[in-house]
Amino acid sequence: MHALLTLALFALLTPAPAVDGLDPAALAAWNTERIELTRDGMYVLGGWGAASVAAGAIGYAIADDARWRGFHLMTAGWGLVDLGLAGLSLYNNDPAAAATLGPAESLAAQLGIERILLFNAGLDVGYLTLGAWLWERGLRKSDPRLEGFGQAILIQGAFLLAFDLGLYGLEAQHGETLRLMLTPGGAGVAGVF
C-alpha cells in the first residue's frame, strides 16, 4: 500500500513527459500567446466598433441631410455588430483553458481561427460589393439615404477586410511556429495544413 501511495505521489509531482518530443510548457506558452493575439485583435475590433457607434450616433443627431443621416445610422449599426462580436469573442477566450490543450487541440484551434478569418475576409468582399451596389442604386434612384448606407458599408467593409487579412497574417505566422513545433526535426508542415 505504501509503495502504491509513493508511486501515485511520484506520478503527481513528476512533470508530464513531452508528447512526441514536444515540451508541454512550450505548448502551453504558445497557446497563451495565441489567445493573447486573438484577444488583442478583438480589442482593435471592439475599439473600431465603439468609435463607429459614437461617431454614428453623434453624426445622426446633428445631420440634417438624408444621405448623412443614412451614413451615420448604418455606421452606428455596424459598430454595434462589431462590438457584439468582439465582446463575444473576448468572453469565450479563456487563457486558462487554452494552456491545457494538447497538440491536436492546439492545432485544431489554430486552424479554426485561420479559417474564420479567411471566411470573414470573403464576407468583407461581399460587404464591399453590397456597399457599392447600394451607393450606385441610391444615385440611380435619387435616394440619398441609400447612398449614405452604401458609403458607410464601403468604409466598414474596407476596415473589416484590412482587419481580417491583417489578423490572419499575424495568426498564420504564429501558427507556423506550432506547425514547426509539431514536426519531427522542425521542418514544418505548412503545406499540409
Phi, psi and omega per residue, in radians:
M1 nan -0.786 3.126
H2 -1.066 -0.666 3.128
A3 -1.130 -0.697 3.108
L4 -1.142 -0.723 3.118
L5 -1.125 -0.747 3.104
T6 -1.098 -0.760 3.118
L7 -1.096 -0.752 3.131
A8 -1.128 -0.754 3.114
L9 -1.115 -0.724 3.093
F10 -1.065 -0.737 3.140
A11 -1.130 -0.657 -3.133
L12 -1.258 -0.591 -3.081
L13 -1.555 -0.248 3.140
T14 -1.495 2.290 3.117
P15 -1.046 2.578 3.130
A16 -1.132 2.447 3.129
P17 -1.183 2.694 3.110
A18 -1.137 2.460 3.110
V19 -1.484 2.045 -3.115
D20 0.880 0.698 3.104
G21 1.440 0.043 -3.123
L22 -1.597 2.176 3.135
D23 -1.240 2.108 -3.138
P24 -1.021 -0.590 3.124
A25 -1.177 -0.666 3.103
A26 -1.157 -0.683 3.114
L27 -1.159 -0.738 3.107
A28 -1.093 -0.723 3.107
A29 -1.123 -0.713 3.109
W30 -1.085 -0.783 3.129
N31 -1.097 -0.685 3.104
T32 -1.098 -0.732 3.097
E33 -1.118 -0.664 3.119
R34 -1.089 -0.778 3.133
I35 -1.111 -0.742 3.135
E36 -1.124 -0.690 3.108
L37 -1.096 -0.805 3.112
T38 -1.127 -0.742 3.127
R39 -1.053 -0.788 3.117
D40 -1.064 -0.693 3.077
G41 -1.079 -0.683 3.139
M42 -1.233 -0.522 3.031
Y43 -1.145 -0.685 3.088
V44 -1.116 -0.837 3.134
L45 -1.076 -0.756 3.114
G46 -1.116 -0.671 3.087
G47 -1.110 -0.751 3.081
W48 -1.085 -0.751 3.132
G49 -1.089 -0.798 -3.139
A50 -1.103 -0.745 3.113
A51 -1.121 -0.676 3.126
S52 -1.148 -0.732 3.111
V53 -1.098 -0.828 -3.108
A54 -1.108 -0.864 -3.128
A55 -1.117 -0.713 3.136
G56 -1.133 -0.765 -3.127
A57 -1.158 -0.792 3.120
I58 -1.140 -0.807 -3.138
G59 -1.071 -0.719 3.138
Y60 -1.117 -0.677 -3.107
A61 -1.171 -0.558 -3.065
I62 -1.795 -0.202 -3.101
A63 -1.325 2.477 3.056
D64 -2.072 -0.002 3.133
D65 -1.736 2.394 -3.094
A66 -1.057 -0.671 3.141
R67 -1.122 -0.801 -3.130
W68 -1.209 -0.612 3.096
R69 -1.142 -0.733 3.084
G70 -1.106 -0.740 3.114
F71 -1.025 -0.877 -3.082
H72 -1.218 -0.626 3.100
L73 -1.094 -0.812 3.132
M74 -1.153 -0.673 3.115
T75 -1.064 -0.796 3.128
A76 -1.128 -0.710 3.127
G77 -1.079 -0.797 3.110
W78 -1.144 -0.619 3.105
G79 -1.084 -0.702 3.100
L80 -1.091 -0.725 3.119
V81 -1.120 -0.788 3.126
D82 -1.064 -0.752 3.098
L83 -1.074 -0.747 3.134
G84 -1.103 -0.772 3.135
L85 -1.144 -0.744 3.126
A86 -1.116 -0.777 3.139
G87 -1.090 -0.745 3.118
L88 -1.100 -0.747 3.127
S89 -1.135 -0.743 3.124
L90 -1.129 -0.657 3.126
Y91 -1.129 -0.675 -3.094
N92 -1.513 -0.132 -3.136
N93 -1.476 1.774 -3.083
D94 -1.927 1.753 -3.134
P95 -1.026 -0.608 -3.127
A96 -1.132 -0.720 3.133
A97 -1.226 -0.620 -3.121
A98 -1.117 -0.565 -3.119
A99 -1.203 -0.266 -3.126
T100 -1.669 -0.024 -3.088
L101 -1.260 2.481 3.046
G102 -1.465 -3.129 -3.110
P103 -1.034 -0.792 -3.103
A104 -1.145 -0.748 3.133
E105 -1.172 -0.634 3.108
S106 -1.108 -0.793 3.129
L107 -1.139 -0.708 3.121
A108 -1.099 -0.729 3.115
A109 -1.124 -0.718 3.132
Q110 -1.115 -0.842 3.137
L111 -1.108 -0.617 3.119
G112 -1.072 -0.831 -3.130
I113 -1.166 -0.657 3.110
E114 -1.100 -0.760 -3.141
R115 -1.151 -0.706 3.118
I116 -1.063 -0.780 -3.120
L117 -1.145 -0.686 3.086
L118 -1.181 -0.701 3.075
F119 -1.069 -0.782 3.109
N120 -1.072 -0.663 3.105
A121 -1.085 -0.667 3.055
G122 -1.113 -0.726 3.069
L123 -1.079 -0.678 -3.136
D124 -1.066 -0.670 3.071
V125 -1.088 -0.685 3.064
G126 -1.101 -0.692 3.106
Y127 -1.112 -0.716 3.102
L128 -1.075 -0.734 3.112
T129 -1.109 -0.791 3.116
L130 -1.077 -0.769 3.125
G131 -1.057 -0.785 3.117
A132 -1.108 -0.708 -3.136
W133 -1.131 -0.781 3.127
L134 -1.122 -0.697 3.115
W135 -1.092 -0.837 3.135
E136 -1.097 -0.744 3.140
R137 -1.117 -0.683 3.081
G138 -1.089 -0.714 3.080
L139 -1.125 -0.788 -3.091
R140 -1.160 -0.660 -3.087
K141 -1.650 0.048 -3.063
S142 0.941 0.832 3.134
D143 -2.043 1.654 -3.076
P144 -1.082 -0.502 3.125
R145 -1.130 -0.752 3.082
L146 -1.104 -0.667 3.081
E147 -1.013 -0.826 3.138
G148 -1.110 -0.714 3.074
F149 -1.024 -0.833 -3.114
G150 -1.076 -0.763 -3.139
Q151 -1.116 -0.724 3.126
A152 -1.129 -0.743 -3.141
I153 -1.141 -0.621 3.077
L154 -1.081 -0.774 3.138
I155 -1.155 -0.795 3.134
Q156 -1.104 -0.764 -3.141
G157 -1.109 -0.693 3.123
A158 -1.130 -0.765 3.095
F159 -1.073 -0.836 -3.083
L160 -1.109 -0.639 3.104
L161 -1.119 -0.808 3.118
A162 -1.111 -0.724 3.138
F163 -1.094 -0.897 -3.085
D164 -1.125 -0.734 3.126
L165 -1.214 -0.670 3.103
G166 -1.134 -0.800 3.126
L167 -1.184 -0.625 3.070
Y168 -1.039 -0.787 3.132
G169 -1.028 -0.765 3.118
L170 -1.168 -0.758 -3.139
E171 -1.135 -0.744 -3.133
A172 -1.132 -0.675 3.096
Q173 -1.117 -0.746 3.101
H174 -1.154 -0.690 3.119
G175 -1.100 -0.548 3.121
E176 -1.091 -0.586 3.079
T177 -1.059 -0.768 3.107
L178 -1.134 -0.748 3.139
R179 -1.034 -0.690 3.096
L180 -1.197 -0.658 3.121
M181 -1.120 -0.590 -3.064
L182 -1.495 -0.141 -3.098
T183 -1.689 2.210 3.081
P184 -1.002 2.264 3.141
G185 1.451 -0.094 3.100
G186 1.227 0.437 -3.085
A187 -1.321 -0.320 3.138
G188 1.609 2.594 3.109
V189 -2.274 0.511 -3.065
A190 -0.993 -0.651 -3.128
G191 -1.203 -0.424 -3.124
V192 -1.348 -0.621 -3.064
F193 -1.822 nan nan
